[in-house]
Amino acid sequence: MEIMKLMEWCRTYRRFDQAKPVPENVLENIMEAARLANSASNRQQLRFLVVKSPEMVEKLFTFTHWAAILPKELGQPKDGEHPVLFIVPTYEASEKAKWTDVDIGIAETRMTIAAAAEGVGSCILANIERDPIRDVLGLPASIEIATIVAFGYPTHESHIVSMKDGDVKYYLDEKKDYCVPKRSREDLFRIV
């Protein structure tokens, strides 16, 4: 896929085909993308938990909250639409550095782009219940979970649309595809 088309397709997806697992070679590319990601001072402090068994994915799913802008009945994936894979970036709380959150963002971006290149959609989730997730994964209290990333083959589309009257809220169209307003380039950049 041409790089800018890939960037456009690499959107947030919230409904997946649960009958279609992410193949091992695609998962390996996603993991390799995170491994190769830039890291502040090359500290490489992140560790990633890959959750792919359907039972564990479902356990984690119960502690995730999706599409807060939409009413819950529209935003939360229904049975049969859940992700098939989660990747959980973690780090030692005592080692949190000024740039740890930046490193997480870089690694997650790399993973989601690698997934998108294979037609796999993703959703970075920050609205999660961290303590129950930590318990399900058997992690000690010293391990921090900032976000988790859901993956699967999307059953809907996500389109970029022009922003109207400064409204940034995404919405569903008549086909229940996501419409995501974006500011114009002129609104975002100033060349000096």
Sequence and secondary structure as in RCSB ss.txt:
>XXXX:A:sequence
MEIMKLMEWCRTYRRFDQAKPVPENVLENIMEAARLANSASNRQQLRFLVVKSPEMVEKLFTFTHWAAILPKELG
QPKDGEHPVLFIVPTYEASEKAKWTDVDIGIAETRMTIAAAAEGVGSCILANIERDPIRDVLGLPASIEIATIVA
FGYPTHESHIVSMKDGDVKYYLDEKKDYCVPKRSREDLFRIV
>XXXX:A:secstr
  HHHHHHH  B   B TTS   HHHHHHHHHHHHTS  GGG    EEEEE SHHHHHHHHTTB   TTS HHHH
S  TT S SEEEEEEEEGGG  TTHHHHHHHHHHHHHHHHHTTT EEEEE SB HHHHHHHHT  TTEEE  EEE
EE BSS EEEEE  TT    EE TTS EEEEE  HHHH    
